[in-house]
Amino acid sequence: MQQNRNQGRFSGFWILMMLLIAVAAASFFIRLSPGILGLALAAMAVLLTLYWARAVKTSLGSSAWDDYLLELRQEGDVVDVTAQVPGPETKVRVELLGRKLILIGGMGFRRTVKLPFEAMLRELRYVNGILTARLVKRTASATTG
């Protein structure tokens, strides 16, 4: 949630910067060549700046790892996770931090998944790029001892 707020502030900053650049470019072109040609050039500069700002926002906003499939199934106190994780197998691992499951793989892959409860890893398999994990709800006795 905090990351989404920071992204909103970051994209707002870039939009403001692009608008300022567009206004500066428009005023430069209007002074440089008065008349209809100057207005046409200024309009083109503004449109190109807006297009560029949108392209930058799109490239910064998406993650290549979002294309990898992930499925969570909860049945009572058990959560089954099936996920595509790039290998090699020696680089693939799972970390549990509170209610977060962190999937780590090759090529810098790292994905965090929020769980409905704190869990312990019961079973883990990795075959042909597919990670399958079975998590069980952590009980009070399991946390203390």
ZIPEWO-V937754 format. One record per pair of residues at least 24 apart in sequence whose ideal C-beta (glycine too) atoms are under 7 Angstrom apart, sorted by sequence separation. I is the first residue (numbers start at 1). J is the second residue. D is the distance in Angstrom with one decimal. If there is no record, write none. Layout:
i: {I | I}
j: {J | J}
d: {D | D}
This chain:
i: {22 | 25 | 85 | 96 | 22 | 94 | 21 | 22 | 103 | 94 | 18 | 18 | 92 | 18 | 79 | 79 | 89 | 15 | 14 | 92 | 94 | 79 | 72 | 14 | 74 | 87 | 14 | 70 | 86 | 65 | 85 | 84 | 11 | 65 | 84 | 85 | 82 | 83 | 82 | 81 | 7 | 80 | 81 | 78 | 79 | 78 | 77 | 77}
j: {46 | 49 | 109 | 121 | 49 | 121 | 49 | 50 | 131 | 124 | 49 | 50 | 126 | 53 | 115 | 116 | 126 | 53 | 53 | 131 | 133 | 119 | 113 | 56 | 116 | 129 | 57 | 113 | 129 | 109 | 129 | 129 | 57 | 111 | 130 | 131 | 130 | 131 | 132 | 133 | 61 | 134 | 135 | 134 | 135 | 136 | 136 | 137}
d: {4.5 | 6.5 | 6.2 | 6.3 | 4.1 | 6.5 | 5.6 | 6.8 | 6.6 | 6.1 | 5.4 | 6.8 | 5.1 | 3.6 | 6.2 | 7.0 | 5.6 | 6.3 | 6.2 | 6.3 | 5.9 | 6.2 | 6.9 | 6.4 | 6.0 | 6.1 | 6.3 | 6.7 | 6.7 | 5.9 | 6.7 | 5.8 | 5.4 | 5.6 | 6.3 | 4.6 | 6.6 | 4.9 | 5.3 | 4.5 | 6.8 | 5.6 | 6.7 | 6.5 | 4.5 | 5.6 | 5.9 | 3.9}
